[in-house]
Amino acid sequence: MKTITERAYEHFPQPSLPEREAAIEYAINGLEALDPSASSRRPFVKWQVVVFIVGVALTVVGFVLDPLAAMTGLAATSIVVYLIAILSRLQVFIRGLRYNEERILPDPSTLTDEELPIYTILMPAYDEPAVIRNLVRATDAIDYPHDKLELILLIEEDDESTLSVLLRQDLPDPVRVLLIPALGPRTKPKACNYGLLFAKGEFVTIYDAEDIPSPEQLRLAVATFREEGEEIACLQGRLDYFNERQNLMTRWFTIEYTTWFACFLPGLDALRMPIPLGGTSNHIRTDLLKEIGAWDPYNVTEDADLGLRLARRGYRTGVLPSITLEEANSDAVNWVRQRSRWYKGYLQTWLVHFRNPRQAVKELGPKGAFAATMLIGLTPILAAINLFTWTCTIMFIIGVPPAAAQIFPSWVVLVGLATFLFGNLAVIYISILATTQAGKGRLAWACLVYPLYWLLMALAATKAVYQLIAKPSYWEKTAHGLTDEFDEEEISHQEKIEASKKSHSFPIGDA
């Protein structure tokens, strides 16, 4: 009896064996062959290891020789970094609010079907039997000529659970299934690299298994590319959630995404700073993507890495205010798995791009290098610092133990407490502002207990640091299909599509 994999190879037409061998070689080693310094196959270079070891050694020696001075210095440094990070984020947030009000979008209806180019959608999926039908239906509903739409499902050849579902489906005409050889790192970017070599579109985008893109998204992307010219290499669509009210976790996740995609990314766009891409709804010029080596198969947040590589080559990434609905992670354990991978990838990305700090500053510019450090390199670190500052605050409220009082001078405690309270209140305030401006005022109350969410972030950041050392390229799978709607269909597929069509972050010009 034939295995599901054997049946899949017979059922779904595949490229020839030489083409598959060339594609998997490119998918695994293409970026490293083009530019070894851009690959995160080795997460650290020698000088970074030396600096880390020396830093830890000096810290240990400092605590042995003079614990008071060492702790004071460590606390003061944390306070300064924390304050700079909060102030810089506030600047970006405020600029993002203004940019949303000022921006006027092109009208996609001015492009006729004949003027539209071929568009490729890459859809990587692994162990997603519960949501794969949803993805195929959502992409088939896109308002784009089907004879100019190429939908490539990227499925690992040994993913029997997903393949068994696909073998029972009547797939729409634009959908093509590519089976990814089980070689090299088992990561999403490797699968996307494989599919990219067979892409025919002038533009390419990625949708994840649970995504429901707004039907007009591709037309709006083409119109924006045409209007902005060759300077724009990539457009980042806005991500939102259809299960935001499932539980407190999904509410927090929605608040975070609303603030990030509706305010921070437009702010970075307005300030012409590098944009760390999200993992889906990135619309990219295909030829340019191939030219720069596509995605890093060893980086577990390949999207953020790609955003920086584009910026270092002088290209701009813009923000596309078209919605892609996703499933917010509703399970705390599953959330930590996902977030620790994101944090690990952020650390990977910063370490790779700042292997040569002088060159990074030259190519990104001082502001760009600062933004990359604040938003990518320091994000996991700040999450971990937040746990420390919360602990200190609780100690201060309930009474500082005598031993801690001897270690922390009173001025350090008071300045640290003031900075911590200012930073946390500022984040709560901008979260409330972002959600109410985006028409999600029903979530504002969850912002008041947002600090509990940050405790989970601290846990994920700690885990990320461990995995960066122990398992740098390990892709920790996030389970999807946990939402009630997938089982009970309380919200129909068409209703989700309508929600994505109506869901705009803010009124934007005359669009």
Buried (B, 14 or more C-beta within 10 A) or exposed (E): EEEBBEBBBEEBEBBEEEEBEEBBBBBBBBBBEBEEEBBBBBBBBEEEEEEEEEEEEEEEEBBEEEEEEBBBBBBBEBBEBBBEBBEBBBEBBBBBBEBBEEBEBBEBEEBEEEEBBBBBBBBBBBBBBBBBBBBBBBBBBBEBBEEBBBBBBBBBBBBBEBBEBBBEEEBBEBBBBBBBBEBBBBBBBBBBBBBBBBBEBBBBBBBBBBBBBBBBBBBBBBBBBBEBEEEBBBBBBBBBBBBBBBBBBBBBBBBBBBBBBBBBBBBBBBBEBBBBBBBBBBBBBBEBBBEBBBBBBBBBBBBBBBBBBBBBEEBBBBBBBBBBBBBBBBBBEBBBBBBBBBBBBBBBBBBBBBBEEEEBBEBBBEEBBBBBBBBBBBBBBBBBBBBBBBEBBEBBEEEBEEEBEEBBBEEBBEBBBEBBEBBBEBBBEBBBBBBBBBEBEEBBEBBEEBBEBBEBBBBBBBBBBEBBEEEBBBBBBBBBBBBEBBEEEEBEBEEBBBBBBEBBBBEBEEE
